[in-house]
């Protein structure tokens, strides 16, 4: 345990700047003095990086000691350091490929006793306290799913559900204007539409169909892969208790908004619902600027077709709770597909529409010029739902292009996941699905083959490209792919590999941060997220996944390091490394919940 002066330094010097205020000179002087007499108190914990939540008893357990050291031994002790319960040998030094960090690993997988502990390396550091126990990620899993409730757009967040983050309703979106770029004879420019609901997309207050596409596909897939787990997962939202899993209740809030974004006259889907320009750092609903639906596009329409086809399949089981909704989704999916067939290459480009129409639209573009992956995903979902072979032929044609890890601009792998999941109901696609399985397993095996070379012993961070805008979603999506490989093979190595990426997100990384607000000891406190910045509450909205290290540093903020795996700053300024986004949040939900669902198999 730290001496009193060390604890004072650790606590005092960790005080975050208050909203709009800086620490006083007296406090800063006290920090400097305490650190000088205690030997850089922060490093007492921060030189050991590990999952700050904890570990399952029978699962792998690894901590990483950073920096040069002659130490050879580590201990697992009680949190006060008085009782040593396990002794282990540190690994040899390993330099990281993507920063100047030197590491040694402390593997204590053999220690299985449930309880609360720390890792101690005498003369070097003591870790943050962690738990070994069953259901150790239960709270984290619930918190990251509950985060979607906090970003709902048009409804008040009541205290009984939102706690201290309760707030009035945001943008009602019941009087949205048709932007000139989206005008038709039936709906000329200036037509007023009602399009309420849906999630705010990221740190801003706009709603985007393309990014909702991958988000919804990931959440709905999580339910389809683990229905029993989600049937019991209660995250305390207004719809709770309606005999529908809360993950579906939450997804339905966004699905109903998406359905309003389809033009009933022709089936095309508007690209986004948005202000002309980003709102300032204010609470939602404070600004009253006009909101618009903008140009229909092929990417948005195909993503919509995929989501509504998948939703139709799932909602058939809940026809009592939602009469007719499954049929409406199926009809909407088919109509969207038909529009895309007639309009196969409509690109949404603000650079092209802004010179033609007023007002200029300068919010997130989500521009995509290659629709091969959207065709595959939409066709896969429609085939899985309708069994009509016309869609299978499109899947087979689009499979000529290699599938990659999912991102908002490359969604083909979501189609692979669906067809593999639905294999027993799709006999006509046996050979196609076999090829899809082969692709998934090859990628997953490559991930595992390179873990040993990674200084932090995670799948994440094997390639410098992993550290990018929203790189933490790369970690989560890698985990999903590994879990899909595990479900296919029951090879426990894939499950262990997915767990390394959950460990990465929750602290076993070069920055030492748990990248989820409200989770962990050294956690994100200042995400680029308007409500968290503007609400006057010190703690940010809980459960939000930060983007993570991004050497691009496009926001031009002050970063502590430009090295790829360290290019992160916990500052509201940093939209390049510290923003939140629904397409990052959804794979985090899948990963954390799936690991909890499969924990008994981590033996």
C-alpha positions in Angstrom: 0.0 0.0 0.0 1.2 3.5 -0.7 2.5 5.6 2.2 0.3 8.5 3.2 2.3 11.0 1.1 2.1 8.7 -1.9 -1.6 8.3 -1.6 -2.0 12.1 -1.3 0.1 12.6 -4.4 -1.7 9.9 -6.3 -5.1 11.3 -5.4 -4.3 15.0 -5.5 -2.3 15.0 -8.7 -5.0 13.0 -10.4 -7.6 15.7 -9.9 -9.0 16.6 -13.3 -9.6 20.1 -14.4 -13.0 21.2 -13.5 -15.3 22.3 -16.3 -13.8 25.6 -17.5 -11.4 25.9 -14.5 -7.8 25.0 -13.9 -6.3 23.7 -10.7 -5.1 26.5 -8.4 -1.4 27.4 -8.2 -1.4 26.1 -4.6 -2.8 22.7 -5.6 -0.3 22.4 -8.4 2.5 23.3 -6.1 1.3 20.7 -3.6 1.3 18.1 -6.4 4.8 19.0 -7.5 6.1 18.7 -3.9 4.3 15.4 -3.1 5.5 13.8 -6.3 9.1 15.0 -5.6 9.2 13.4 -2.2 7.4 10.2 -3.3 9.2 9.5 -6.5 6.6 10.0 -9.2 3.7 8.6 -7.3 1.6 8.0 -10.4 4.0 5.4 -11.7 3.4 3.3 -8.5 0.4 2.0 -10.4 0.8 3.1 -14.0 3.9 1.0 -14.8 1.7 -2.1 -14.6 -0.9 -2.4 -17.3 -3.7 -4.9 -16.9 -7.4 -5.3 -17.3 -8.5 -3.0 -14.5 -11.9 -4.8 -14.0 -10.5 -8.3 -13.5 -10.3 -11.9 -14.6 -12.3 -15.1 -14.6 -10.8 -17.8 -12.3 -9.9 -20.3 -15.0 -9.1 -17.8 -17.7 -5.7 -16.5 -18.8 -4.4 -13.6 -16.6 -1.6 -11.4 -17.8 -0.3 -8.0 -16.6 2.4 -6.1 -18.5 5.2 -4.2 -16.6 6.5 -1.3 -18.7 9.9 0.4 -18.6 13.4 -0.9 -17.9 13.8 -2.9 -14.8 16.1 -5.5 -13.3 13.3 -7.1 -11.4 12.7 -10.8 -12.1 9.8 -11.7 -9.8 6.3 -10.5 -9.3 3.7 -11.2 -6.6 -0.1 -11.3 -6.4 -1.0 -9.8 -3.0 -4.0 -8.5 -1.1 -4.8 -4.9 -2.0 -3.0 -3.6 1.1 0.2 -5.5 0.1 0.4 -7.4 3.4 -0.4 -10.9 2.2 1.5 -12.6 -0.7 -0.7 -15.2 -2.4 1.2 -16.0 -5.6 4.8 -15.7 -6.8 5.7 -15.6 -10.5 8.6 -14.9 -12.8 8.6 -11.9 -15.2 9.3 -12.7 -18.8 12.3 -11.4 -20.7 12.2 -7.9 -22.0 10.3 -7.2 -25.2 10.4 -3.9 -27.0 7.2 -2.7 -28.5 7.1 -2.2 -32.3 4.9 0.9 -32.2 6.4 2.9 -29.3 9.5 3.2 -27.3 7.9 1.1 -24.5 9.9 -1.8 -23.1 7.7 -4.5 -21.5 7.9 -7.7 -19.4 4.8 -9.9 -18.9 3.6 -11.2 -15.6 1.5 -14.3 -16.3 -0.5 -15.4 -13.3 -3.0 -17.7 -15.1 -2.3 -20.4 -12.5 -3.7 -18.3 -9.7 -7.5 -19.0 -9.6 -8.6 -18.0 -6.1 -11.5 -15.6 -6.2 -11.0 -12.2 -4.5 -9.6 -8.7 -4.8 -5.9 -8.3 -5.5 -3.0 -6.3 -6.9 0.1 -7.2 -8.9 3.3 -6.1 -7.1 6.8 -5.9 -8.5 9.0 -4.9 -5.6 11.0 -1.7 -6.3 9.0 -1.0 -9.4 5.2 -0.7 -9.1 2.0 -2.0 -7.7 -1.0 -2.3 -10.0 -4.5 -1.0 -9.7 -6.7 -3.5 -7.7 -8.7 -6.0 -9.7 -11.1 -8.8 -9.1 -10.9 -12.5 -9.9 -14.3 -14.0 -9.9 -17.3 -15.3 -11.9 -19.2 -12.8 -13.9 -16.4 -10.4 -13.5 -17.3 -8.4 -16.6 -21.1 -8.3 -15.8 -21.2 -4.7 -14.8 -19.0 -3.6 -17.7 -21.2 -5.5 -20.2 -24.4 -3.9 -18.8 -22.8 -0.5 -18.7 -21.6 -0.5 -22.3 -25.1 -1.6 -23.5 -26.8 1.0 -21.2 -24.7 3.7 -22.8 -27.0 3.6 -25.9 -29.9 4.8 -23.7 -27.9 7.9 -22.7 -27.5 8.9 -26.3 -31.2 8.7 -27.3 -32.2 11.8 -29.1 -35.8 12.9 -28.6 -36.8 11.7 -25.2 -36.1 12.9 -21.7 -33.7 10.8 -19.7 -35.5 10.3 -16.4 -33.6 10.2 -13.1 -34.9 6.6 -12.2 -33.1 5.4 -15.4 -30.3 7.9 -15.9 -29.3 8.8 -12.4 -27.3 12.0 -12.1 -27.1 12.1 -15.9 -30.8 12.8 -16.3 -31.7 15.5 -18.7 -34.6 16.9 -20.7 -35.4 15.6 -24.2 -33.0 16.5 -27.0 -34.0 17.2 -30.6 -37.6 16.3 -31.2 -37.1 16.0 -35.0 -40.9 16.2 -35.6 -40.4 19.1 -38.0 -37.5 18.2 -40.2 -37.0 19.9 -43.6 -36.3 18.1 -46.9 -33.0 19.6 -48.1 -32.9 20.6 -51.7 -30.4 17.8 -52.4 -33.2 15.3 -51.4 -36.1 17.0 -53.2 -38.6 15.1 -55.3 -41.9 15.9 -56.9 -43.7 14.3 -54.0 -41.5 15.9 -51.4 -40.1 19.2 -52.7 -37.4 21.2 -50.9 -38.7 22.5 -47.6 -41.3 19.8 -47.1 -41.7 19.1 -43.4 -41.2 15.5 -42.2 -41.4 13.9 -38.8 -38.4 11.7 -38.0 -38.1 11.3 -34.2 -36.0 8.9 -32.3 -32.7 7.3 -33.0 -29.3 7.7 -31.3 -27.0 10.6 -31.6 -24.2 9.3 -33.7 -21.0 10.3 -31.9 -19.8 13.4 -30.1 -22.3 15.4 -32.2 -26.1 15.6 -32.4 -26.8 14.2 -35.9 -28.1 10.9 -37.0 -26.6 8.9 -39.9 -28.1 5.9 -41.7 -24.7 4.5 -42.9 -23.3 4.4 -39.4 -26.5 3.2 -37.9 -26.2 0.3 -40.4 -23.1 -1.4 -39.0 -24.2 -0.5 -35.5 -27.5 -2.1 -35.8 -26.1 -5.1 -37.7 -23.6 -5.7 -34.9 -26.2 -5.4 -32.0 -28.7 -7.6 -33.8 -26.0 -10.1 -34.5 -25.0 -10.1 -30.8 -28.6 -11.1 -30.0 -28.8 -13.7 -32.7 -25.5 -15.3 -31.5 -26.4 -15.3 -27.8 -30.2 -15.1 -27.4 -30.3 -16.9 -24.1 -27.7 -14.6 -22.5 -29.5 -11.5 -23.7 -32.9 -12.8 -22.6 -31.7 -12.4 -19.0 -29.7 -9.2 -19.3 -31.6 -6.3 -17.7 -30.0 -2.8 -18.1 -32.8 -0.7 -16.5 -34.3 1.2 -19.4 -37.9 2.4 -19.8 -39.0 -0.5 -21.9 -37.7 -3.1 -19.4 -40.2 -5.8 -18.4 -42.0 -6.1 -21.7 -40.8 -9.7 -22.3 -38.3 -8.4 -24.9 -34.6 -8.6 -24.3 -33.2 -5.1 -23.5 -30.7 -5.2 -26.3 -33.6 -5.5 -28.7 -35.6 -2.8 -26.9 -32.6 -0.5 -27.3 -32.1 -1.4 -31.0 -35.8 -0.8 -31.6 -35.5 2.8 -30.6 -33.1 3.3 -33.4 -34.9 1.0 -35.9 -38.1 3.0 -35.6 -36.2 6.1 -36.5 -34.5 4.4 -39.5 -37.9 3.4 -40.8 -38.9 7.1 -41.0 -35.9 7.8 -43.2 -37.2 5.8 -46.1 -39.2 7.7 -48.7 -42.5 5.8 -49.0 -42.9 7.0 -52.6 -39.9 5.2 -54.0 -38.1 3.2 -51.2 -34.9 5.2 -51.3 -33.4 6.2 -47.9 -32.0 9.6 -46.9 -28.3 9.6 -46.1 -28.7 11.4 -42.7 -30.8 13.7 -40.5 -28.6 16.6 -39.6 -28.1 20.3 -38.8 -26.4 22.2 -41.6 -23.3 22.5 -39.3 -22.2 20.9 -36.0 -23.7 22.3 -32.8 -21.4 23.8 -30.2 -20.5 22.1 -27.0 -23.9 22.4 -25.5 -26.6 20.1 -24.2 -29.0 18.5 -26.8 -32.0 20.5 -27.6 -30.4 23.8 -26.6 -29.9 24.9 -30.2 -33.0 25.3 -32.3 -31.3 25.4 -35.8 -33.2 23.8 -38.7 -32.7 20.0 -39.2 -32.7 18.4 -42.6 -32.9 15.1 -44.3 -30.4 15.1 -47.2 -29.9 13.2 -50.5 -30.7 9.6 -50.8 -27.8 7.3 -51.5 -27.0 3.8 -52.5 -24.9 3.0 -49.4 -27.5 4.3 -47.0 -30.3 2.5 -48.8 -28.5 -0.9 -48.9 -27.4 -0.6 -45.3 -31.1 0.1 -44.4 -32.2 -2.9 -46.5 -29.7 -5.1 -44.5 -30.8 -3.9 -41.1 -34.5 -4.1 -41.8 -34.2 -7.6 -43.3 -32.3 -8.8 -40.2 -34.8 -7.1 -37.9 -37.7 -8.7 -39.7 -36.2 -12.1 -39.1 -35.7 -11.4 -35.4 -38.9 -9.7 -34.7 -41.0 -12.6 -36.0 -40.4 -14.1 -32.5 -42.0 -11.0 -30.9 -45.1 -10.5 -33.0 -47.2 -10.3 -29.8 -45.3 -7.4 -28.5 -44.9 -5.7 -31.8 -47.8 -6.7 -34.1 -47.0 -6.2 -37.8 -43.5 -4.7 -37.2 -41.6 -7.7 -38.7 -43.8 -7.6 -41.8 -43.2 -3.8 -42.1 -39.5 -4.3 -41.8 -39.4 -7.0 -44.5 -41.5 -4.9 -46.9 -39.2 -1.9 -46.2 -36.1 -4.0 -46.9 -37.4 -5.3 -50.2 -38.5 -1.8 -51.3 -35.1 -0.4 -50.4 -33.4 -3.2 -52.4 -35.5 -2.3 -55.4 -34.6 1.3 -55.2 -30.9 0.4 -55.1 -31.3 -1.8 -58.2 -32.6 1.2 -60.0 -30.0 3.5 -58.5 -26.9 1.3 -58.1 -24.2 4.1 -57.9 -25.6 7.1 -56.1 -22.7 8.5 -54.1 -23.3 10.9 -51.2 -20.7 13.7 -51.5 -20.9 17.0 -49.8 -18.2 18.4 -52.0 -20.5 17.8 -54.9 -23.9 18.8 -53.5 -22.8 21.9 -51.5 -22.0 24.0 -54.7 -25.5 23.2 -56.0 -27.7 23.6 -53.0 -28.2 25.7 -49.9 -27.6 25.5 -47.1 -24.2 23.8 -47.2 -24.0 20.6 -45.2 -20.8 20.3 -43.2 -21.5 17.6 -40.7 -20.1 14.1 -40.8 -20.2 12.8 -44.4 -19.8 9.0 -44.1 -18.9 9.1 -47.8 -18.5 5.8 -49.6 -17.7 5.3 -53.2 -17.6 1.5 -53.3 -20.8 -0.3 -52.8 -19.8 -3.9 -53.4 -19.7 -4.7 -49.7 -23.1 -3.1 -49.1 -24.6 -5.2 -51.9 -23.2 -8.4 -50.3 -24.4 -7.6 -46.8 -27.9 -6.5 -47.9 -28.2 -9.6 -50.2 -27.1 -11.9 -47.4 -29.6 -10.5 -44.9 -32.4 -10.6 -47.4 -31.5 -14.2 -48.4 -31.3 -15.3 -44.8 -34.8 -13.8 -44.2 -36.6 -14.6 -47.4 -34.7 -17.7 -48.7 -35.1 -16.3 -52.2 -32.2 -17.3 -54.4 -32.1 -14.1 -56.3 -30.3 -12.6 -53.3 -27.9 -15.6 -53.0 -26.7 -15.0 -56.6 -25.7 -11.5 -55.6 -23.8 -12.7 -52.6 -21.9 -15.2 -54.7 -21.0 -12.5 -57.2 -19.8 -10.0 -54.6 -17.7 -12.6 -52.8 -15.1 -12.2 -55.5 -13.9 -9.2 -53.5 -12.0 -10.2 -50.3 -13.9 -9.6 -47.1 -12.2 -7.6 -44.3 -12.8 -6.7 -40.7 -16.1 -4.8 -40.5 -16.1 -1.0 -40.5 -18.8 1.5 -41.5 -17.3 1.7 -45.0 -16.8 -2.1 -45.4 -19.7 -4.2 -44.2 -19.3 -7.4 -46.2 -18.1 -9.5 -43.3 -21.5 -8.8 -41.6 -23.0 -10.8 -44.4 -20.6 -13.6 -43.8 -21.4 -13.7 -40.1 -25.2 -13.9 -40.9 -24.9 -16.7 -43.4 -22.6 -18.7 -41.3 -25.0 -18.2 -38.3 -28.0 -19.3 -40.4 -26.3 -22.2 -42.1 -28.7 -24.8 -41.1 -31.6 -22.9 -42.6 -29.8 -22.1 -45.9 -29.1 -25.5 -47.6 -28.9 -23.8 -51.0 -25.8 -21.9 -49.9 -23.8 -24.8 -48.5 -20.7 -24.3 -50.7 -20.9 -20.5 -50.3 -21.0 -20.7 -46.6 -18.1 -23.2 -46.5 -16.0 -20.6 -48.3 -17.1 -17.9 -45.9 -16.1 -20.1 -42.9 -12.7 -20.6 -44.5 -12.2 -16.8 -44.8 -13.1 -16.2 -41.2 -10.9 -19.0 -39.9 -7.9 -17.8 -41.9 -8.1 -14.3 -40.6 -8.6 -15.5 -37.0 -5.7 -17.9 -37.3 -3.5 -15.1 -38.6 -4.4 -13.0 -35.6 -3.4 -15.7 -33.2 -0.1 -16.5 -34.9 1.2 -13.0 -34.2 0.2 -12.5 -30.5 3.5 -13.7 -29.3 5.3 -10.9 -31.1 3.1 -8.2 -29.5 4.7 -6.5 -26.4 1.3 -6.4 -24.7 0.4 -10.0 -25.7 -2.9 -8.9 -27.3 -4.4 -9.5 -30.8 -4.9 -5.7 -31.0 -1.8 -3.8 -32.0 -0.1 -6.3 -34.3 -0.2 -3.9 -37.2 0.4 -0.1 -37.0 -2.9 0.3 -38.9 -4.7 -0.9 -35.9 -4.0 2.5 -34.3 -6.3 4.7 -36.3 -9.4 6.9 -36.0 -11.7 4.7 -33.8 -9.0 2.1 -33.4 -10.6 0.7 -30.3 -13.4 -0.5 -32.5 -10.8 -2.4 -34.5 -9.9 -4.2 -31.2 -13.5 -5.0 -30.5 -14.2 -6.2 -34.1 -11.1 -8.4 -34.1 -12.6 -9.9 -30.9 -15.9 -10.5 -32.6 -14.2 -12.3 -35.5 -12.2 -14.5 -33.1 -15.4 -15.3 -31.2 -17.1 -16.3 -34.5 -14.1 -18.6 -35.2 -14.5 -20.1 -31.7 -18.3 -20.7 -32.2 -17.4 -22.5 -35.5 -14.6 -24.7 -34.1 -14.8 -24.7 -30.3 -11.0 -24.1 -30.4 -10.4 -22.3 -27.1 -7.4 -20.5 -28.5 -9.8 -18.2 -30.5 -11.8 -17.5 -27.3 -8.6 -16.6 -25.4 -7.5 -14.4 -28.3 -10.8 -12.5 -28.1 -10.3 -12.0 -24.4 -6.9 -10.4 -24.9 -8.6 -7.6 -26.8 -11.1 -7.1 -24.0 -8.1 -6.9 -21.7 -6.6 -4.3 -24.1 -9.6 -2.1 -24.0 -9.9 -2.2 -20.2 -6.3 -1.3 -19.5 -3.7 -3.7 -20.9 -2.3 -1.2 -23.5 0.5 1.2 -23.8 -1.4 4.2 -22.4 -2.6 2.3 -19.3 -6.1 3.7 -19.8 -9.4 1.8 -19.5 -11.0 3.3 -22.6 -14.5 3.0 -21.3 -16.0 5.8 -19.3 -17.0 4.8 -15.8 -15.1 1.5 -15.9 -11.7 0.9 -14.3 -9.3 2.9 -12.1 -7.5 4.9 -14.7 -10.4 5.5 -17.1 -11.4 8.1 -19.7 -12.8 11.2 -18.1 -13.0 13.8 -20.8 -14.4 12.2 -24.0 -15.2 14.3 -27.0 -18.9 14.0 -26.3 -21.1 17.1 -26.0 -23.4 16.0 -23.1 -20.5 14.8 -21.0 -18.8 18.1 -21.5 -21.8 20.4 -21.1 -23.8 18.8 -18.3 -21.8 20.3 -15.4 -21.2 16.8 -14.0 -17.5 15.8 -13.4 -18.1 12.1 -14.4 -18.8 11.6 -18.1 -21.8 9.6 -19.2 -20.8 6.0 -18.3 -20.1 3.1 -20.6 -18.9 5.1 -23.7 -16.0 3.6 -25.6 -13.3 6.2 -26.6 -11.7 6.0 -30.0 -8.2 5.3 -28.7 -4.6 6.0 -30.0 -4.5 7.6 -33.4 -1.2 8.8 -34.7 -3.0 10.8 -37.3 -3.9 13.3 -34.6 -6.1 15.2 -37.0 -7.6 17.4 -34.3 -4.2 19.2 -33.8 -4.6 18.9 -30.0 -1.6 18.5 -27.6 -0.7 14.8 -27.3 1.8 13.3 -24.8 3.3 11.3 -27.6 3.1 10.9 -31.4 4.1 7.2 -31.3 1.3 5.1 -32.7 0.2 3.2 -29.6 0.7 6.2 -27.3 -1.0 8.9 -29.6 -3.9 9.4 -27.2 -5.0 12.2 -25.0 -7.9 12.2 -22.6 -9.2 15.6 -23.6 -12.5 16.9 -25.0 -10.4 18.7 -27.6 -9.4 15.4 -29.1 -12.0 14.2 -31.5 -9.3 12.2 -33.3 -8.5 10.0 -30.3 -11.2 10.6 -27.7 -14.5 10.9 -29.4 -17.2 8.3 -29.0 -19.4 6.8 -31.8 -22.2 4.2 -32.1 -20.2 2.1 -34.5 -17.5 1.7 -31.9 -19.9 1.2 -29.1 -21.8 -1.7 -30.7 -18.8 -4.1 -31.1 -17.8 -3.3 -27.5 -21.2 -4.4 -26.5 -20.9 -7.6 -28.5 -17.4 -8.4 -27.2 -18.1 -7.7 -23.5 -21.4 -9.5 -23.5 -20.2 -12.5 -25.5 -17.2 -13.0 -23.2 -19.6 -13.0 -20.3 -21.9 -15.4 -22.1 -19.0 -17.8 -22.8 -17.1 -17.4 -19.5 -17.8 -21.0 -18.4 -15.9 -22.2 -21.5 -12.8 -20.2 -20.6 -11.2 -23.2 -18.9 
